[in-house]
Amino acid sequence: MKGLLCLGLICGLYYAIWKYYPHKVETKHHVYMGIFGVVYVVLYYLLVFEPGFMHRVFQNIHDSSQQPLYTQNSQGSNATLHQSQHPHADIKETLSLRQGTRCVRCQNYILGERDRNLTYLTPLQHGGRHELLNLGVQCGSCAMFS
């Protein structure tokens, strides 16, 4: 609510300047003020009503500022760096697609990549084998309780 109050104060100030000093305000200032208002309202909406989305946006911006994984450097591709930092990324993606992006235990959708955890369908101590057919992807909640 404070954000909307702030926008109202800015618009009121702009209106006062336009009313009492019309020779100082040009048509382009109206356009700039309109664009500012629209951007302000959209950002306010996203920050208040879509905090999860904005968190992911800011997290992606932060992650990309740390080390760009898919850019070209002097040695060529950074694919080896990505592989060293995420050794099971391709396996998790393959298993997740095979399972229809659902958890192998509770069948809920797995939304984030960080929520994907590898698990054995039949544990090794119960006779399971260490092979791709015995692996599955489970959500973070099931991984916590298994």
N, C-alpha and C positions, 0 to 999 in steps of 0.2 A: 504494500500500500504506500510505503514511503517513496517508492520509485515513481508511482503515478502522481503523487503529490509534487515531487521534484519536477516531473515533466510539466505539470500544470503551472508551476512557478516560472519555469523557463518560457513557456508559451505566453503567460501573462506579461512577463518582462518584455518579450518580443513585441507583443501587441501594444504595450505602453510606448515603446520606442517608436513603433510604426505610427501610432496615433499622434504623439506630440512632436516627433521629429520626422515627418514624412519625406523630407528632402534627403535624409541620410539613408533611407531604405530603398534599394532598387529591386527590380523584378527578380533578379537572380537570387537575392536574399530570401525571397518567398520560396523559391524552389529549394534552396539549401535547407531552409527551416522545415519544409515538408518532408524532404528526404531524411533529415535528422529525426523528425517525429516518427516516421514509419520504422526506421531502423531501431529507434529506442523502444517502441512498443513491441516489435518482434523479439528483440533481445530480452525485454522484460518478461514476455510470455514464455520464452524458452527457459530462462533461468528460474522462473517461479513454478511453471507447470510441467516442465520436462527436465528435471534436474539430472536424471539418469543419462539422457541423451547428451546434455551439455558436459557432464562428467566425462563421458566417452570421447567427446570432441576435444576437450582440453587435455585428456590423457593422451590422445593421438598426437596432438600438437607437442606435448611434452616429450613423448617417446621419439618423435621424428627429430626433435632438436638434439637428442642425445647422440644417436648414431644412425644415420640413414642406412638401412639394410640393403636396399636394392639399387643404389646408385653406382655409377662407375667410378672407380678410383684408379690410381696409377697402375695397380696390378690387374685391373679388370673388374670382374664382378665381385660383390660382397656376399655371394651365395655361401661361400665357405664359412664366413663369419656368422651368417644366419644359422647355418647348420650346426656350428659349434655351440651357439647360444640356445638353440631349440632343437636338440637332437631327435626328438620324437614328433616333430611338427607334421611331417608327412604321414606318419603312421596314424596319429590322432585324426588327421583330416580324412584319411582313407576309411578308418573304422567308423568315424562319425557319419560319413556319407552312407556307408553300408548299413548303419543302424537307423538311417532316416533322421539324423541329428537328435536322436532321443537317447536318454540314459538307459544303459543295459539293465539296470536294477529296477528303477521306479517308472520308467517309460515317460518321464517328463522331458520336455524339450530342453536341450542344452543351448543356451543363448550365446554365451561368451566363450572365446577360445581359452580363457584362463580357467574356465569351469570344467574343461575336459581333462579327465584323469584316466590313465590307463589302468586296467584291472584284468585279472585272469577270470575267465568264465568258470573254469574249474581250477581251484587253487593248486599250486604245485605240490603242496603237502597232501592233497587228496587225489593225487594221480594225474593232475593236469600237466600238459606239455608246454614248453616254452616255444610256441609257434604262433603265427598270425591268426590262425583259426581259433585259438584259445584266448585271444585278447579281445577286450571290449572297452568302450569308453563310458565312464560313468560321471554323473554330475558331482559338484563339490559337496553337496549334502550327503549323498550316498558314500562318497569317499571318506567323509568325516566319521561316519558310523560303521564303516566296514573294517 
